[in-house]
């Protein structure tokens, strides 16, 4: 399966650890974005490793499945993104 992983980690030390883990599973595309080609087992292992590191109250990681049987699915671990309440008038 082809997965894009995006993360928002509030603390530098944890962010560095997560970056290193993801680097061993895929290719670094942008500051907090990785592309990974994974088997089901590799995905489960990666997700478990990341879940142990994050602080779910402040951190979040998103997994966007682009190919494979989970295509179109988005999974999240950690806190939900902040709500943007900005109103624009035209």
C-alpha positions in Angstrom: 0.0 0.0 0.0 1.2 3.5 -0.7 0.7 5.8 2.3 1.4 9.5 2.8 2.2 10.3 6.5 1.9 13.8 7.8 2.6 14.8 11.4 2.3 17.7 13.7 4.4 17.1 16.8 4.6 19.8 19.5 8.1 19.0 21.0 11.4 19.0 19.1 12.8 15.8 20.7 9.7 13.7 19.9 9.5 15.3 16.4 13.1 14.2 15.7 12.4 10.6 16.9 9.3 10.4 14.7 11.2 11.8 11.7 14.0 9.1 12.2 11.4 6.3 12.4 9.6 7.5 9.3 12.9 7.9 7.4 13.4 4.1 7.9 10.0 3.4 6.3 9.7 5.9 3.5 10.9 8.9 1.6 11.0 12.4 3.2 9.0 14.8 0.9 8.6 18.0 2.9 9.1 19.1 6.5 6.6 16.8 8.1 5.5 14.7 5.1 6.7 11.2 4.1 5.7 8.8 1.3 5.8 5.1 2.2 5.2 1.9 0.3 4.3 -0.5 3.1 2.9 -4.0 3.6 0.1 -4.5 6.1 2.6 -5.8 8.6 5.0 -2.8 8.1 2.1 -0.4 8.5 0.9 -2.0 11.7 4.5 -2.0 13.1 5.0 1.7 12.1 1.7 2.8 13.6 2.5 1.0 16.8 5.9 2.6 17.1 4.5 6.1 16.5 1.6 5.6 18.9 4.0 4.9 21.7 6.0 8.1 21.1 3.3 10.8 20.7 1.5 12.8 23.3 -2.1 12.3 22.1 -3.3 15.5 23.8 -1.0 17.7 21.7 0.4 15.7 18.8 -1.2 14.1 15.8 -0.2 11.9 12.8 -2.3 11.4 9.7 -2.1 8.4 7.3 -3.5 9.0 3.8 -3.8 5.7 1.9 -3.3 6.4 -1.9 -3.1 2.8 -3.2 -4.1 -0.6 -2.0 -7.2 -2.0 -0.5 -7.5 1.0 1.9 -7.3 3.6 -0.9 -9.0 6.8 -0.1 -8.9 6.1 3.7 -7.5 8.6 6.2 -6.4 7.4 9.7 -5.4 9.6 12.6 -3.6 9.0 15.8 -3.4 11.8 18.4 -5.5 14.9 18.8 -7.8 16.3 16.2 -6.6 19.3 14.2 -7.5 22.8 15.5 -10.8 24.2 14.2 -10.3 27.1 11.8 -13.1 29.6 12.7 -11.8 32.3 10.3 -14.6 33.8 8.2 -13.9 35.3 4.8 -16.2 37.8 3.1 -16.1 38.4 -0.6 
